[in-house]
């Protein structure tokens, strides 16, 4: 059965056309003439389908080895594919005919339409067709590529929020690409605001762990600019690219970011500004249900964290990251209730913590110990004891609180004025409202089920509110409680350093 070749792929803007085999009958149905050319009315003024070249000999030999049933199946599949693509081409041609002409350089859809209608030919095509194809390819490439040298470059700070519940943390990691930072850089590259991460002078304000969220995460970096002057301008754009208005960074980034990552404001900053090193302080919030906890006792005990202390017993020792100094300063810490007049166990409370910098898992360790005090399982003095590294050179083994209630809520900087884009902020508010509705309705469904179950089990033993805490405080899952002072101790920081250096010396 003779087989012909057609190149008619519209699968991707950036992919080369794919080779598709069709039969003589299919080509005849597409109104071919004796030269092998398709009717101009069918595929466009320059569309050409050519016969296989010598390079297809191997392909023909491979097909000749197939059984009749296999060949029939291949032909039927190719015919279905050709009909589908023919319909797509006709639809795109009609859309182009009915649409108002738009500036080609700013319309990526035009490039896709042109690619879909672009004719293809092999090495046997005429020289004129070859030149036309080359010109179209150069034009499409010009639309996809961007001359960064024609644009200016500016150092800016971007502030954004994200719900980290479904992400593997903020920072890029080798073992996963599902981090917030992965999505941020994918958006920056897709919108061509940066050429590469390596050349962008990138800094982040804070690192958040898996499932942790942020309301005011901040990054600083060099981005493309159309401004003629101003703060943070490293290079001015060429006259053709200059504009009275700066690039709408928030709008174009939010257009390609996931819905639970939203840019909220930006600011031009001095060249030496760093989101990490220029930050004066960071504010965290941790949300949890009241659930019978003694909030007053927790608030009183929390004040023992104020000031500068060695927090090695309230964090995860990051020996691998090279952290040897565990002294940090807490400037403010307290617990508030979202609805002060409400006295329900389901009432949500918030632990507020403010300091210059924090250690790995520091906030989650602090709230875990405070929860034990709120349940009466530990006395407030345990905090003073664990902050005294002469008394406790190593921390007792305990589980830190879960990560999903934790939020990096704010980051403070000196002399920075944030710019807001009204459209982008309104869209972010609408998206948060939609998410709130979704989760609030789910919470109401669960609450209704709880009420119905309580009515059914009136004659059973009341389990209290233990389930409200076990979801975020793992130390509440056991039936019996072992005081922290009687628990086994972890290795001290010094012991871990000795082991690390011993391993290093043994391998060198």
C-alpha positions as CSV (number, residue, x, y, z in Angstrom):
1,X,0.0,0.0,0.0
2,X,1.7,3.3,-1.1
3,X,2.4,5.7,1.7
4,X,2.9,9.5,1.3
5,X,4.2,12.0,3.8
6,X,2.6,15.2,5.2
7,X,4.0,17.7,7.7
8,X,1.1,19.4,9.4
9,X,1.7,19.5,13.1
10,X,0.1,22.2,15.3
11,X,0.9,20.6,18.7
12,X,3.3,23.2,20.0
13,X,4.5,26.7,19.2
14,X,8.1,25.6,19.7
15,X,8.1,22.1,18.3
16,X,9.2,21.3,14.7
17,X,6.4,19.9,12.5
18,X,5.9,16.2,13.0
19,X,6.0,13.7,10.1
20,X,2.7,12.0,9.5
21,X,2.1,9.1,7.0
22,X,-1.1,9.2,4.9
23,X,-2.4,7.2,1.9
24,X,-2.9,8.2,-1.7
25,X,-6.6,8.1,-1.1
26,X,-6.3,10.6,1.7
27,X,-4.2,12.9,-0.4
28,X,-6.8,12.6,-3.2
29,X,-9.5,13.5,-0.7
30,X,-7.6,16.6,0.1
31,X,-7.7,17.6,-3.7
32,X,-4.1,16.9,-4.7
33,X,-3.0,17.4,-8.3
34,X,-0.4,15.5,-10.3
35,X,2.4,17.5,-8.8
36,X,1.5,16.4,-5.3
37,X,0.3,19.8,-4.2
38,X,-2.9,20.3,-2.1
39,X,-5.6,22.7,-3.4
40,X,-4.7,26.2,-2.5
41,X,-8.3,26.8,-1.2
42,X,-7.9,24.0,1.3
43,X,-4.7,24.7,3.1
44,X,-3.7,28.2,2.2
45,X,-1.8,30.2,-0.5
46,X,1.6,28.7,0.3
47,X,0.8,25.2,1.8
48,X,2.6,22.3,0.0
49,X,2.6,18.6,0.7
50,X,5.6,16.8,-0.9
51,X,6.4,13.2,-1.6
52,X,9.0,11.3,0.5
53,X,12.6,12.0,-0.1
54,X,15.4,9.4,-0.2
55,X,15.7,9.8,3.6
56,X,12.4,8.1,4.0
57,X,13.6,4.8,2.4
58,X,14.2,3.3,5.8
59,X,10.8,4.2,6.9
60,X,9.2,2.6,3.8
61,X,11.2,-0.6,4.4
62,X,10.0,-0.7,8.0
63,X,6.4,-0.3,6.9
64,X,6.8,-3.0,4.3
65,X,7.5,-5.5,7.1
66,X,4.2,-4.9,8.8
67,X,1.2,-7.1,8.3
68,X,-1.9,-6.0,6.4
69,X,-3.8,-5.5,9.6
70,X,-1.1,-3.3,11.1
71,X,-0.9,-1.2,8.0
72,X,-4.7,-0.7,8.0
73,X,-4.6,0.4,11.6
74,X,-1.8,2.9,10.9
75,X,-3.6,4.3,7.9
76,X,-6.9,4.6,9.8
77,X,-5.2,6.4,12.6
78,X,-3.4,8.8,10.2
79,X,-6.7,9.5,8.4
80,X,-8.4,10.4,11.7
81,X,-5.5,12.7,12.6
82,X,-5.5,14.4,9.2
83,X,-9.3,15.0,9.4
84,X,-8.9,16.5,12.8
85,X,-6.0,18.8,11.8
86,X,-7.8,19.8,8.6
87,X,-10.8,20.9,10.6
88,X,-8.5,22.8,12.9
89,X,-6.8,24.6,10.0
90,X,-10.1,25.6,8.5
91,X,-11.3,26.9,11.9
92,X,-8.1,28.9,12.4
93,X,-8.3,30.4,8.9
94,X,-11.9,31.5,9.5
95,X,-10.9,33.1,12.8
96,X,-8.0,34.9,11.1
97,X,-10.4,36.1,8.3
98,X,-13.0,37.4,10.8
99,X,-10.6,38.9,13.3
100,X,-9.4,42.5,13.3
101,X,-5.7,42.8,12.5
102,X,-3.5,43.3,15.6
103,X,0.1,44.2,16.1
104,X,1.9,41.0,15.3
105,X,4.9,41.6,17.7
106,X,2.6,41.7,20.8
107,X,0.2,38.9,19.9
108,X,1.5,35.4,20.6
109,X,-1.7,33.9,19.4
110,X,-0.9,35.2,15.9
111,X,2.3,33.3,16.0
112,X,0.4,30.1,16.9
113,X,-2.1,30.7,14.2
114,X,0.6,31.3,11.6
115,X,2.5,28.1,12.8
116,X,-0.7,26.1,12.4
117,X,-1.2,27.4,8.9
118,X,2.5,27.2,7.9
119,X,3.2,24.9,5.0
120,X,5.9,22.3,5.1
121,X,8.1,20.7,2.5
122,X,11.1,18.4,2.4
123,X,14.4,18.8,0.5
124,X,12.6,18.2,-2.9
125,X,10.5,21.4,-2.6
126,X,11.2,24.3,-4.9
127,X,13.8,27.0,-3.9
128,X,11.0,29.6,-3.6
129,X,9.1,27.4,-1.1
130,X,12.3,26.9,0.8
131,X,12.9,30.6,1.1
132,X,9.3,31.3,2.2
133,X,9.6,28.6,4.9
134,X,12.8,30.1,6.1
135,X,11.4,33.6,6.3
136,X,8.4,32.3,8.3
137,X,10.6,30.4,10.7
138,X,12.8,33.5,11.2
139,X,9.7,35.6,11.8
140,X,8.3,33.1,14.4
141,X,11.6,32.8,16.1
142,X,11.8,36.6,16.3
143,X,8.4,36.6,18.0
144,X,9.4,34.0,20.6
145,X,12.9,35.4,21.4
146,X,13.4,38.7,23.2
147,X,16.3,41.1,22.8
148,X,17.1,41.8,26.5
149,X,19.7,44.3,25.5
150,X,17.0,46.5,24.0
151,X,15.3,46.7,27.3
152,X,16.5,48.3,30.6
153,X,17.4,46.4,33.7
154,X,16.1,47.4,37.1
155,X,16.6,46.1,40.7
156,X,13.2,45.6,42.3
157,X,11.6,44.0,45.3
158,X,8.5,41.8,44.8
159,X,6.1,41.1,47.6
160,X,3.7,38.1,47.3
161,X,1.5,35.7,49.2
162,X,1.1,32.0,48.8
163,X,-0.8,29.1,50.4
164,X,1.9,26.5,51.0
165,X,-0.3,23.6,51.9
166,X,0.3,21.8,48.7
167,X,3.9,22.7,48.1
168,X,7.2,21.1,49.3
169,X,8.4,24.3,50.8
170,X,9.5,27.7,49.4
171,X,13.1,27.1,48.3
172,X,14.1,25.1,45.2
173,X,15.2,21.6,46.1
174,X,17.0,18.8,44.1
175,X,14.5,16.1,44.9
176,X,11.3,18.0,43.8
177,X,10.2,20.8,41.5
178,X,7.0,21.4,43.5
179,X,8.2,24.4,45.5
180,X,6.9,27.9,45.5
181,X,10.3,29.2,44.2
182,X,10.1,26.8,41.3
183,X,6.8,28.3,40.2
184,X,8.1,31.9,40.8
185,X,11.1,31.4,38.5
186,X,9.0,29.5,35.9
187,X,6.8,32.6,35.8
188,X,9.7,35.0,35.6
189,X,11.2,33.1,32.7
190,X,7.9,32.6,30.8
191,X,7.2,36.3,31.0
192,X,10.8,37.0,30.1
193,X,11.3,39.4,33.0
194,X,14.7,37.8,33.6
195,X,17.2,36.0,31.3
196,X,18.3,33.5,34.0
197,X,18.3,33.0,37.7
198,X,22.1,33.2,37.8
199,X,22.2,36.7,36.3
200,X,19.3,38.1,38.3
201,X,21.1,38.9,41.6
202,X,18.3,37.0,43.4
203,X,17.8,37.1,47.2
204,X,14.8,35.8,49.3
205,X,13.7,37.2,52.6
206,X,12.8,34.0,54.3
207,X,12.7,30.2,53.9
208,X,9.4,28.5,54.7
209,X,9.1,24.7,55.1
210,X,6.8,22.3,53.5
211,X,3.1,23.2,53.9
212,X,4.0,26.6,55.5
213,X,2.3,29.7,53.9
214,X,3.2,33.4,53.6
215,X,1.4,36.6,53.3
216,X,4.3,39.0,52.8
217,X,7.2,37.0,51.4
218,X,9.7,39.3,49.6
219,X,12.4,38.6,47.0
220,X,14.8,41.1,45.3
221,X,16.3,40.7,41.8
222,X,17.1,42.4,38.5
223,X,14.2,42.5,36.0
224,X,13.5,43.8,32.6
225,X,12.4,47.5,32.5
226,X,11.1,50.1,30.2
227,X,11.7,53.1,32.5
228,X,14.1,55.9,31.5
229,X,15.2,56.7,35.0
230,X,14.5,56.0,38.6
231,X,15.6,54.1,41.7
232,X,17.4,50.8,41.0
233,X,17.9,51.3,37.3
234,X,21.0,49.5,36.2
235,X,20.6,50.1,32.4
236,X,18.2,52.2,30.4
237,X,16.2,50.8,27.5
238,X,16.7,51.8,23.9
239,X,14.5,54.7,22.7
240,X,12.2,52.2,20.9
241,X,11.5,50.4,24.2
242,X,11.2,53.4,26.6
243,X,7.8,54.1,28.1
244,X,6.2,56.5,30.6
245,X,4.9,53.5,32.5
246,X,6.9,50.7,33.9
247,X,6.1,47.1,33.0
248,X,3.0,45.9,34.9
249,X,5.0,43.3,36.9
250,X,2.2,42.1,39.1
251,X,-0.4,41.7,36.3
252,X,1.8,39.7,33.9
253,X,3.3,37.5,36.7
254,X,-0.2,36.7,38.2
255,X,-1.3,35.8,34.7
256,X,1.0,32.8,34.7
257,X,1.4,31.9,38.4
258,X,-0.8,29.3,40.1
259,X,-3.9,30.8,41.7
260,X,-2.6,30.2,45.3
261,X,0.6,32.2,44.6
262,X,-0.3,35.9,44.1
263,X,2.0,38.9,43.6
264,X,0.6,41.8,45.7
265,X,3.0,44.7,45.4
266,X,6.5,45.7,44.1
267,X,9.0,48.5,44.6
268,X,12.1,49.8,42.9
269,X,15.0,49.5,45.3
270,X,18.7,50.5,45.5
271,X,21.2,48.3,43.8
272,X,22.6,47.1,47.2
273,X,19.2,46.2,48.5
274,X,18.9,42.5,49.5
275,X,15.6,40.9,50.5
276,X,17.5,38.8,53.0
277,X,20.1,41.1,54.5
278,X,18.1,44.3,54.4
279,X,15.2,42.9,56.3
280,X,14.9,44.4,59.9
281,X,12.4,41.8,61.2
282,X,10.1,39.0,60.4
283,X,6.6,38.3,61.8
284,X,5.1,34.9,62.0
285,X,1.6,33.8,62.9
286,X,0.5,30.3,64.0
287,X,-3.2,29.4,64.0
288,X,-4.8,26.8,66.3
289,X,-8.1,26.1,68.0
290,X,-8.7,27.1,71.6
291,X,-9.8,23.5,72.5
292,X,-9.8,23.9,76.3
293,X,-6.2,25.3,76.3
294,X,-5.3,27.8,79.1
295,X,-4.6,30.7,76.9
296,X,-3.7,33.0,79.8
297,X,-1.0,30.5,81.0
298,X,0.3,30.2,77.5
299,X,0.6,33.9,77.2
300,X,2.4,34.3,80.5
301,X,4.8,31.5,79.6
302,X,5.5,33.0,76.2
303,X,7.0,36.1,77.7
304,X,10.0,33.9,78.8
305,X,11.1,33.8,75.2
306,X,11.5,37.6,75.0
307,X,15.0,38.9,74.5
308,X,18.1,37.2,73.2
309,X,18.6,33.5,74.0
310,X,20.3,30.4,72.7
311,X,17.4,28.6,71.0
312,X,19.1,25.3,70.2
313,X,16.5,23.4,72.3
314,X,13.7,25.1,70.4
315,X,14.7,24.3,66.8
316,X,16.1,21.7,64.5
317,X,19.9,21.9,64.5
318,X,21.0,22.6,61.0
319,X,24.4,21.1,61.2
320,X,24.4,20.2,57.5
321,X,23.6,23.8,56.6
322,X,26.6,25.1,58.6
323,X,24.6,26.8,61.4
324,X,26.7,26.9,64.6
325,X,25.2,30.0,66.2
326,X,21.8,29.5,67.8
327,X,21.4,32.8,69.5
328,X,18.4,34.7,68.3
329,X,16.3,37.6,69.6
330,X,12.5,37.6,70.0
331,X,11.1,41.1,70.2
332,X,7.4,40.3,70.7
333,X,5.3,37.2,71.4
334,X,1.7,36.9,72.4
335,X,-1.5,34.9,71.7
336,X,-4.8,36.5,70.5
337,X,-8.2,35.2,69.7
338,X,-9.8,35.9,66.4
339,X,-13.2,36.5,68.0
340,X,-12.6,37.5,71.6
341,X,-16.2,37.3,72.7
342,X,-16.4,33.6,71.6
343,X,-15.8,31.0,74.2
344,X,-16.2,27.9,72.0
345,X,-13.5,25.1,71.8
346,X,-13.5,25.7,68.1
347,X,-12.5,29.4,68.6
348,X,-9.4,30.1,66.6
349,X,-6.4,31.6,68.3
350,X,-3.2,33.0,66.9
351,X,0.4,33.0,68.3
352,X,2.2,36.1,67.1
353,X,6.0,36.1,67.1
354,X,8.3,38.9,65.9
355,X,12.0,38.9,65.7
356,X,15.0,39.8,63.6
357,X,15.6,36.2,62.4
358,X,14.6,32.7,63.2
359,X,16.1,29.2,63.2
360,X,14.9,26.2,61.3
361,X,11.6,25.0,62.9
362,X,12.0,27.5,65.8
363,X,8.4,28.8,65.8
364,X,6.9,25.4,65.5
365,X,9.0,24.2,68.4
366,X,8.0,27.2,70.5
367,X,4.3,26.7,69.9
368,X,4.6,22.9,70.6
369,X,6.0,23.5,74.1
370,X,3.5,26.3,74.8
371,X,0.6,23.9,73.9
372,X,1.9,21.5,76.5
373,X,1.8,24.3,79.1
374,X,-1.7,25.2,77.9
375,X,-2.9,21.7,78.6
376,X,-1.3,21.7,82.1
377,X,1.2,18.9,81.1
378,X,4.2,21.2,81.7
379,X,4.9,24.1,83.9
380,X,6.1,27.5,82.5
381,X,9.5,27.0,84.2
382,X,10.3,24.3,81.6
383,X,10.9,27.2,79.1
384,X,13.6,28.8,81.3
385,X,15.2,25.5,81.9
386,X,15.4,24.6,78.2
387,X,16.8,28.1,77.4
388,X,19.6,27.5,79.9
389,X,22.1,25.4,77.8
390,X,24.2,24.8,80.9
391,X,21.3,23.0,82.4
392,X,20.0,21.5,79.1
393,X,23.0,21.2,76.6
394,X,20.8,19.0,74.5
395,X,17.1,19.2,73.9
396,X,14.7,16.5,75.1
397,X,13.0,14.6,72.4
398,X,9.6,16.1,71.5
399,X,7.5,16.6,68.4
400,X,7.2,20.1,67.0
401,X,3.8,21.4,65.8
402,X,2.5,20.8,62.3
403,X,3.5,23.2,59.5
404,X,0.3,24.0,57.8
405,X,-1.0,26.5,60.4
406,X,2.2,28.6,60.2
407,X,2.4,31.8,58.1
408,X,5.2,34.2,57.4
409,X,3.0,37.2,57.8
410,X,5.2,40.2,57.4
411,X,8.8,41.3,56.6
412,X,9.9,44.8,57.7
413,X,12.3,47.0,55.6
414,X,13.5,50.6,56.0
415,X,12.4,53.2,53.5
416,X,10.6,51.1,51.0
417,X,7.4,52.3,49.3
418,X,5.3,49.5,47.9
419,X,3.5,50.0,44.6
420,X,0.1,48.4,44.1
421,X,-1.7,47.7,40.8
422,X,-5.4,48.0,41.4
423,X,-6.4,45.3,39.0
424,X,-4.0,42.8,40.3
425,X,-4.9,43.5,44.0
426,X,-8.6,43.1,43.2
427,X,-8.0,39.9,41.4
428,X,-6.1,38.5,44.4
429,X,-8.9,39.5,46.7
430,X,-11.4,37.7,44.5
431,X,-9.3,34.6,44.5
432,X,-8.8,34.6,48.2
433,X,-12.6,35.1,48.6
434,X,-13.2,32.1,46.4
435,X,-10.8,30.0,48.4
436,X,-12.3,31.1,51.7
437,X,-15.8,30.2,50.5
438,X,-14.5,26.7,49.4
439,X,-12.8,26.0,52.8
440,X,-15.5,27.6,54.9
441,X,-18.2,25.5,53.3
442,X,-16.1,22.3,53.8
443,X,-15.6,23.3,57.5
444,X,-19.3,23.9,57.9
445,X,-20.0,20.4,56.4
446,X,-17.6,18.8,58.9
447,X,-19.0,20.8,61.8
448,X,-22.5,19.7,61.0
449,X,-21.4,16.1,60.9
450,X,-19.7,16.5,64.3
451,X,-23.0,17.9,65.8
452,X,-25.0,15.0,64.4
453,X,-22.5,12.4,65.7
454,X,-22.6,14.0,69.2
455,X,-26.4,13.7,69.2
456,X,-26.2,10.1,68.3
457,X,-23.6,9.2,71.0
458,X,-25.3,10.8,74.0
459,X,-25.1,7.5,75.9
460,X,-21.4,7.0,75.1
461,X,-18.3,8.3,76.9
462,X,-17.5,11.9,75.9
463,X,-14.0,12.1,74.4
464,X,-13.8,15.9,74.9
465,X,-11.9,18.1,72.5
466,X,-8.7,16.0,72.2
467,X,-9.3,15.6,68.4
468,X,-9.0,19.4,67.9
469,X,-5.4,19.4,69.1
470,X,-4.1,16.1,67.8
471,X,-4.2,17.3,64.2
472,X,-1.5,20.0,64.8
473,X,0.2,19.0,68.1
474,X,1.6,15.4,67.6
475,X,2.5,15.1,71.3
476,X,-1.2,14.9,72.0
477,X,-1.7,11.7,70.2
478,X,-0.4,9.3,72.9
479,X,-2.6,7.9,75.7
480,X,-0.1,8.7,78.4
481,X,2.2,11.7,78.7
482,X,5.9,11.7,79.6
483,X,7.3,14.9,81.0
484,X,10.0,16.6,78.9
485,X,12.5,16.4,81.8
486,X,12.3,12.7,81.9
487,X,12.6,12.1,78.1
488,X,15.6,10.9,76.3
489,X,17.9,13.7,75.1
490,X,18.9,14.3,71.5
491,X,22.6,14.7,70.6
492,X,23.9,18.1,71.5
493,X,25.1,20.5,68.9
494,X,28.7,19.9,69.9
495,X,28.3,16.1,69.6
496,X,26.7,16.5,66.2
497,X,29.6,18.7,65.1
498,X,32.2,16.2,66.3
499,X,30.4,13.4,64.4
500,X,30.2,15.5,61.3
501,X,33.9,16.4,61.3
502,X,34.8,12.8,62.1
503,X,32.9,11.6,59.0
504,X,34.6,14.3,56.9
505,X,38.0,13.4,58.2
506,X,37.4,9.7,57.5
507,X,36.5,10.4,53.9
508,X,39.4,12.7,53.1
